[in-house]
Amino acid sequence: MQSINETLKNGINPKIIAAAIALMILFPPYIIYGYHGSVKDYGYSFIFNLPGKNLSAKIDAEMILVQIVAVILISYFIALSKNK
């Protein structure tokens, strides 16, 4: 049985995985809190350019965590399939 590091090295270049995660962090998903407590999914924006100038916006941490875990799991399963 191979270790996770050996499996990833044989399947997908770790630099590609790191670049994908870095882009997800640079362009995170946002949630905007509108008037009267309404919540809107804004989408994605550059991390230093918060959307909604007059509204309250925050990074959707749960969504970005799910995305990062998904990239890692998909990369691992692709690497496993290439090693068979």
N, C-alpha and C positions, 0 to 999 in steps of 0.2 A: 504494500500500500504506500503510495506516494504522499508526501506532506503537501499541505496547501501551497506552499511557496514553489515546490517543484512542479506541481500541476499548473499553476498560473504561468510559470516561466515557459512551460512547454506549449501552452495554449495561446494566451493573449499577452501582448506586451504590457507589463505593468504601467509603463508610461502613458499608454492610451487610456487605461482605467483611471489613472491619476488626473489626466487632462479632462476626462469626462466629469469627474467629481469636482474638479476646480471650476469648470464652466457652470456646473449646477450651483456652486457656492457664489460665483460672481453674478449670476442671474437667477436669484431665488424667487420662489412664488410668494406673492403678497396677498394679504387680506385687508380690505378697506372697511373701516367702520364708518358708516354714513350717519345721516341725521336720524334721529329717533331710534337709535340702536340697530339700524339695519346693517347687515353684514354682506359684503360683496366679494366674490373671488375676482381679484384684479387680473391675475395672470402673472407674467414674469417681467422683471425689470432689472436694470443694472443696480447692484447693491448700494451704490452711493447716490442714486437718483430715485429717491422714494416717490412713489406715485401718490396722487391725491394731495395737492398743495394745501387745500383748506380742510381736508379730512384726515382722520387718524388712520395710519397704515402700519401694519406690522408684518414681519416675515412669517410665513406659514411653516413653522419649524417641523411640525409633524409630517407635512408633505415632503419637505426636502429630505428628512430622515428616511422616509419610505423610498424615495428615489435613489438615494445613495445605497441603501441596502439592496434594492433591486439591481442596480448596476453591478454590485459585487457578486450577488448570487448568479446573475445571468452570465457574467464573465467566468465564474467558477464552473458552471455547468457546461459552458462551451468548451472550456479547457478540458474537462473530464471527457466530453464526447470526442475530442481530437486525440486523446491518449489511448482510446480503445482500438 
